[in-house]
């Protein structure tokens, strides 16, 4: 059993490298259904469940430090390929898709509660409302609604377990369906030409196909790590403005710095894609590295209720996509921007198209703005239903 932080990072990095090398060398049809990123994600969960590493203080602190530092690195690098003027053109579609996801999640929580109401404690409707705030916004929305409704920590125990398990399932699902985008978009009759045109402009500035040297990689790595450090430092001294706290400032600063440098020749440097890919895969496996699959046997009704929420969410999103001719990538990003917030949305966006990272951050901010109010409204509805 691995019990040191360095041993843990070494092992997961080695495991990730092996999976990517093998899947790159040997091509199989099932990669379409289970892409390498899903193998890495599931592999991490299985290994943690089997006790390959112990999530002690050393491992937990190292894992947390790597995630906190790598997320700004990845966002900065991927935003170097972005064109803010083109992102703004996605406005109406972005807003419609995001609030379609928000609506579907709210409906999912209400219907799931009504279905399993007989199995829950008397105040579970309030715990569900607090969890819904987190799934439609972020941690700050969750805490705000939890406080506003007076939900105790004890009442949140199984609901939090439901949220964590189903959040992990959502990430796996959203990554896995990326390969079916073309078929989905054909079915919804989405006109992809305007979107593809915008995405191509978002990605303008990609370097020519020249040999990347170790000096290029050193420059990009050093620059991105400094941006991460600066973003985290500034986030601690900037004032909290509404829902924008230190954790959100960190993401916003990395995003703005990346978009700013994208307007210069920095966005044309070689090595950006290589380092951003490494950071993406590391974040993915670290995210899954503390999910114990054995938790599925605890509070099965709550886990099932969470699964029902996701099913309802997916059904409504598919119907909305068909009705409004929305594309799969935008729907997927809207989904994770709601449930995972600003910390997770860029990760899923990057697995679809790196040019969508900035878009995912903007979507997440919509959730931070609206999540608390929608969840409190949902709570009042459930209170009236219960009588």
Buried (B, 14 or more C-beta within 10 A) or exposed (E): EBEBBEBBBEBBBEBBEEBBEEBEEEEEEEBEEBBBBBBBBBBBBEBBBEEBBBBBEBBBEBBEEBBBBBBBBBBBBBBBBBBBEBBEBBEEBBBBBBBBBBBBBBBBBBBBBEEBBEEBEEBBBBBBBBBBBBBBBBBBBBBBBBEBBEBEEEBBBBBBBBBBBBBBBBBBBBBBBBBEBEEBBEEBEBEBEEBEEBBEBBBBBBBEEEEBEEEBBEBBBEBBBEBBEBBBEBBEEBEEEEBBBBBBBBBBBBBBBBBBBBBEEBBBBBBBBBBBBBBBBBBBBBBBBBBBBEBBEEBEEBBBBBBBBBEBBBEBBBEBBBEEBBBBBBBBBBBBBBBBBBBBBBBBBBBBBBBBBBBBBBBBBBBBBBBBBBBBEBBEBBEEEEE
